[in-house]
């Protein structure tokens, strides 16, 4: 299944371009023989940024793809209030996963 939200796709692509720039920056830092602490800080920032992309993708995938399976299978259209409730549960689950070690 494909992501349906153009806004989510653009958000993810923009974040990935930023991460790509951060990775190139770390490569330059290595070439410049910068301090290990500085490099580790940048690597931690990259990891955090990638986790953010994963979170957005998972939320969008769950919301746009998994919740629409019922409709694609020929079932009745999901009521807007039920769709909103499901989306809230998905967000809460993702938030819970963010807090896990």
Secondary structure, 3 states (H helix, E strand, C coil): CCCCCHHHHHHHHHHHHHHHHHHHHHHHHHHCCCCHHHHHHHHHHHHHHHHHHHHHHHHHHHHHHHCCHHHHCCCCCCCHHHHHHHHHHHHHHHHHHHHCC
